[in-house]
Structure formats: structure tokens, C-alpha cells
Amino acid sequence: MTSRAVASSLEATAPINKRRIRFASFNIQTGITTSSYRDYIIGSWRHIWPSQKRLVNLIRIAHLLKPFDIVGLQEVDGGGARSHHIVQTQYLAETAGFAYWHNQVNRRIGNLALHSNGLLSRIKPDFIHDYKLPGLPGRGALLARFGSVGDEALYLCIVHLALSRRARLKQIAFISELLRDLSFVVLMGDLNCEPNSPELNLLTSVTELCDPMCELKTFPSWRPHKMLDHILVTPSLQVTNVQVINFACSDHLPIAMEVELPDQLAVAA
């Protein structure tokens, strides 16, 4: 694996409790507000053309994310014309006061859109690598390491999986091989599948990951009845709190989890 630069000169806004980490994951739909299925049709132009409301929503999202230590983002625009050439991961990091950020571009549509995953962190990652996932181009996994190589490191994987089950199974198989031998792992993102699906059953059978949030619902945001967004952890990490946040903005609701780190993890703030 090759390392990637982590960009930002900002300082963290508050001291970090190094033993407890507050995680969040959010599919922000590039800052587009969706409050009904009707909005997918009448507001479809916002996926292509710039809108001033997108920036207003990004400010709202930044305020929502301020209490967290590490955030995984999906459906972020990496600086396309539809987003006024704003790298949304960077904008959220600077507005919410995160010291470190990384944007993973997975699909480019000319100069119009750069579909991305994003990482925001108040803790310095020692290593970040972007992986392309199997299937049609446009899906990726972002893997970050906090701490030194070996059993003293915390690994974070951020993903946004495909819409088709066939593609998701291939992607889950790839991710499972990537994570199966790691002791301390947090996997988060929009997995586009629910608990007890063949995809998540494959993931939990190959790795030690488990899903403490399996009873919660995140989609659609205006009337959630599906659990498509997940934060999974290895049993070596003690989960102290899980929640879905009632935040009307994207078509997904954000999710949050607080994790207590074991003493042997040398995660540096």
C-alpha cells in the first residue's frame, strides 16, 4: 500500500479524549435536500447544475459534525462545477474545524461532478490509501490507519457500495480480504444493503466485524424504514453509544457511534 497526503493546516477545536472516539457517517448527497420521492424528479437538476442551497446545506452539515472526532462521508463532490468547484470534504473540514481531511474521487463526469468519499478527522492518520472496488467504475474504499503498523493500530474503512447485489457481493468480498487480518477495525458508510442481507452475512462471516446498529433505520430520511447506512466494528472495540441522528437534509440520515479504545491502541491525537 502507498501512503497518501492528508491535507489541512487547521488545529483541532477541542482536546481529544484519546480513549473514546466519536464516529459519524453521513451520505450527504452533495448537499442536496430531499424530503420526498417527488424531490428526486423535480429536483433532479441539482445533481447537474449549481444551486445556492447546496452551500447553505453544507454549512448546516458542518455544524452537525462539529461534536465528532472522525467522520466518514459519502456522495461528496470533489470540486465539480455543480458545486461551484468547492471540494466539499475540504469545505466541511475547515468549517467544522477538523485538522485533517482526505477526499477520494471515485468517478469524474468531465468538469461537472467528481463523485467522492471523504474523511474528516481531529486525529492525525498515519496512513491513508484509496482502493478501487470491483464492478463498474465509480466505487471506492478509503482505508486510514491511526497508529503504528501492527496490532497497536486502529483501521478505518469508508465505503459507498453499488446499487446491485451482484456488484455489492464482489465489493464485500474485496473489502473482507482487506480487513480480515486486522484486529481493530471500524467500517462505515452507505452499504446499500440491510442487516442479514447476503452481503453483510458474507462480511461478518469472513471478518470479525459486527453491526451494533442493526435495529436502526436511516433511509429514506423523511420516513426511514431501511437500514442502509452502517458502522461496523471488531469485538476488540467497546461500543458505548449508537444513534441515528434526526437531521433533515440528504435522503439518508447520519449515524453516530462512540467507541472506547483498549489501552494497547497507540492512537495519537
VENWO-V271663 format. One record per residue. N is the residue number from 1. SS is DSSP state (helix for helix, strand for strand, loop for the rest). PHI is phi in whole degrees, -180 to 180 (999 if undefined). Layout:
# VENWO-V271663
n=N ss=SS phi=PHI
n=N ss=SS phi=PHI
This chain:
# VENWO-V271663
n=1 ss=loop phi=999
n=2 ss=loop phi=-110
n=3 ss=loop phi=-79
n=4 ss=loop phi=-124
n=5 ss=loop phi=-70
n=6 ss=loop phi=-110
n=7 ss=strand phi=-106
n=8 ss=loop phi=160
n=9 ss=loop phi=-102
n=10 ss=loop phi=-72
n=11 ss=loop phi=-98
n=12 ss=loop phi=-61
n=13 ss=loop phi=-80
n=14 ss=loop phi=-150
n=15 ss=loop phi=-60
n=16 ss=loop phi=-96
n=17 ss=loop phi=-80
n=18 ss=loop phi=-69
n=19 ss=loop phi=-92
n=20 ss=strand phi=-124
n=21 ss=strand phi=-118
n=22 ss=strand phi=-98
n=23 ss=strand phi=-102
n=24 ss=strand phi=-142
n=25 ss=strand phi=-136
n=26 ss=strand phi=-152
n=27 ss=strand phi=-86
n=28 ss=loop phi=-89
n=29 ss=helix phi=51
n=30 ss=helix phi=54
n=31 ss=helix phi=84
n=32 ss=loop phi=-90
n=33 ss=loop phi=-80
n=34 ss=loop phi=-134
n=35 ss=loop phi=-124
n=36 ss=loop phi=-167
n=37 ss=helix phi=-63
n=38 ss=helix phi=-60
n=39 ss=helix phi=-65
n=40 ss=helix phi=-61
n=41 ss=helix phi=-89
n=42 ss=helix phi=-73
n=43 ss=loop phi=-108
n=44 ss=helix phi=-62
n=45 ss=helix phi=-61
n=46 ss=helix phi=-70
n=47 ss=helix phi=-76
n=48 ss=loop phi=-117
n=49 ss=loop phi=-108
n=50 ss=loop phi=-63
n=51 ss=loop phi=-144
n=52 ss=helix phi=-65
n=53 ss=helix phi=-66
n=54 ss=helix phi=-61
n=55 ss=helix phi=-68
n=56 ss=helix phi=-59
n=57 ss=helix phi=-68
n=58 ss=helix phi=-61
n=59 ss=helix phi=-64
n=60 ss=helix phi=-62
n=61 ss=helix phi=-65
n=62 ss=helix phi=-60
n=63 ss=helix phi=-65
n=64 ss=helix phi=-62
n=65 ss=helix phi=-86
n=66 ss=loop phi=-55
n=67 ss=loop phi=-72
n=68 ss=loop phi=-96
n=69 ss=loop phi=-94
n=70 ss=strand phi=-137
n=71 ss=strand phi=-130
n=72 ss=strand phi=-106
n=73 ss=strand phi=-117
n=74 ss=strand phi=-127
n=75 ss=strand phi=53
n=76 ss=strand phi=-100
n=77 ss=strand phi=-93
n=78 ss=strand phi=-92
n=79 ss=loop phi=119
n=80 ss=loop phi=-76
n=81 ss=helix phi=-61
n=82 ss=helix phi=-64
n=83 ss=helix phi=-109
n=84 ss=loop phi=58
n=85 ss=loop phi=60
n=86 ss=loop phi=-90
n=87 ss=strand phi=-76
n=88 ss=helix phi=-65
n=89 ss=helix phi=-61
n=90 ss=helix phi=-63
n=91 ss=helix phi=-61
n=92 ss=helix phi=-66
n=93 ss=helix phi=-61
n=94 ss=helix phi=-70
n=95 ss=helix phi=-73
n=96 ss=helix phi=-92
n=97 ss=loop phi=79
n=98 ss=loop phi=-82
n=99 ss=loop phi=-75
n=100 ss=strand phi=-133
n=101 ss=strand phi=-150
n=102 ss=strand phi=-149
n=103 ss=strand phi=-114
n=104 ss=strand phi=-108
n=105 ss=strand phi=-81
n=106 ss=strand phi=-110
n=107 ss=strand phi=-151
n=108 ss=strand phi=-112
n=109 ss=strand phi=-115
n=110 ss=loop phi=54
n=111 ss=loop phi=-96
n=112 ss=loop phi=-83
n=113 ss=strand phi=-147
n=114 ss=strand phi=-126
n=115 ss=strand phi=-69
n=116 ss=strand phi=-142
n=117 ss=strand phi=-102
n=118 ss=strand phi=-138
n=119 ss=strand phi=-123
n=120 ss=strand phi=-119
n=121 ss=strand phi=-151
n=122 ss=loop phi=-93
n=123 ss=loop phi=-111
n=124 ss=loop phi=-72
n=125 ss=loop phi=-72
n=126 ss=loop phi=-82
n=127 ss=strand phi=-166
n=128 ss=strand phi=-139
n=129 ss=strand phi=-138
n=130 ss=strand phi=-100
n=131 ss=strand phi=-117
n=132 ss=strand phi=-85
n=133 ss=loop phi=-91
n=134 ss=loop phi=-62
n=135 ss=loop phi=104
n=136 ss=loop phi=-61
n=137 ss=loop phi=-58
n=138 ss=loop phi=125
n=139 ss=loop phi=-121
n=140 ss=strand phi=-143
n=141 ss=strand phi=-123
n=142 ss=strand phi=-107
n=143 ss=strand phi=-115
n=144 ss=strand phi=-119
n=145 ss=strand phi=-117
n=146 ss=strand phi=-114
n=147 ss=loop phi=112
n=148 ss=loop phi=-73
n=149 ss=loop phi=-63
n=150 ss=loop phi=111
n=151 ss=loop phi=-78
n=152 ss=loop phi=-102
n=153 ss=loop phi=-111
n=154 ss=strand phi=-100
n=155 ss=strand phi=-109
n=156 ss=strand phi=-122
n=157 ss=strand phi=-121
n=158 ss=strand phi=-114
n=159 ss=strand phi=-140
n=160 ss=strand phi=-137
n=161 ss=loop phi=-84
n=162 ss=loop phi=-71
n=163 ss=loop phi=-80
n=164 ss=loop phi=-91
n=165 ss=helix phi=-64
n=166 ss=helix phi=-58
n=167 ss=helix phi=-69
n=168 ss=helix phi=-63
n=169 ss=helix phi=-62
n=170 ss=helix phi=-65
n=171 ss=helix phi=-68
n=172 ss=helix phi=-64
n=173 ss=helix phi=-62
n=174 ss=helix phi=-64
n=175 ss=helix phi=-65
n=176 ss=helix phi=-61
n=177 ss=helix phi=-66
n=178 ss=helix phi=-68
n=179 ss=helix phi=-107
n=180 ss=loop phi=-62
n=181 ss=loop phi=-99
n=182 ss=loop phi=-96
n=183 ss=loop phi=-86
n=184 ss=loop phi=-125
n=185 ss=strand phi=-134
n=186 ss=strand phi=-121
n=187 ss=strand phi=-116
n=188 ss=strand phi=-140
n=189 ss=strand phi=148
n=190 ss=strand phi=-87
n=191 ss=loop phi=-91
n=192 ss=loop phi=56
n=193 ss=loop phi=-152
n=194 ss=loop phi=-101
n=195 ss=loop phi=-56
n=196 ss=loop phi=68
n=197 ss=loop phi=-75
n=198 ss=helix phi=-55
n=199 ss=helix phi=-66
n=200 ss=helix phi=-71
n=201 ss=helix phi=-64
n=202 ss=helix phi=-64
n=203 ss=helix phi=-60
n=204 ss=helix phi=-75
n=205 ss=helix phi=-81
n=206 ss=helix phi=-90
n=207 ss=loop phi=-110
n=208 ss=loop phi=-93
n=209 ss=strand phi=-65
n=210 ss=strand phi=-133
n=211 ss=loop phi=-116
n=212 ss=loop phi=-71
n=213 ss=loop phi=-104
n=214 ss=loop phi=-65
n=215 ss=loop phi=-93
n=216 ss=loop phi=-96
n=217 ss=loop phi=-122
n=218 ss=loop phi=-129
n=219 ss=strand phi=-142
n=220 ss=loop phi=-75
n=221 ss=loop phi=-61
n=222 ss=loop phi=-81
n=223 ss=loop phi=-156
n=224 ss=loop phi=-67
n=225 ss=loop phi=-139
n=226 ss=strand phi=-127
n=227 ss=loop phi=-104
n=228 ss=loop phi=-100
n=229 ss=strand phi=-106
n=230 ss=strand phi=-140
n=231 ss=strand phi=-127
n=232 ss=strand phi=-108
n=233 ss=strand phi=-137
n=234 ss=strand phi=-79
n=235 ss=loop phi=-62
n=236 ss=loop phi=-69
n=237 ss=loop phi=-108
n=238 ss=strand phi=-89
n=239 ss=strand phi=-88
n=240 ss=strand phi=-108
n=241 ss=strand phi=-163
n=242 ss=strand phi=-136
n=243 ss=strand phi=-163
n=244 ss=strand phi=-100
n=245 ss=loop phi=-95
n=246 ss=loop phi=-80
n=247 ss=loop phi=-136
n=248 ss=loop phi=-79
n=249 ss=loop phi=-157
n=250 ss=loop phi=-75
n=251 ss=loop phi=-83
n=252 ss=strand phi=-112
n=253 ss=loop phi=-93
n=254 ss=loop phi=-73
n=255 ss=strand phi=-124
n=256 ss=strand phi=-142
n=257 ss=strand phi=-151
n=258 ss=strand phi=-107
n=259 ss=strand phi=-124
n=260 ss=strand phi=-96
n=261 ss=loop phi=-87
n=262 ss=loop phi=-70
n=263 ss=loop phi=-61
n=264 ss=loop phi=-75
n=265 ss=loop phi=-79
n=266 ss=loop phi=-98
n=267 ss=loop phi=-93
n=268 ss=loop phi=-96
n=269 ss=loop phi=-79
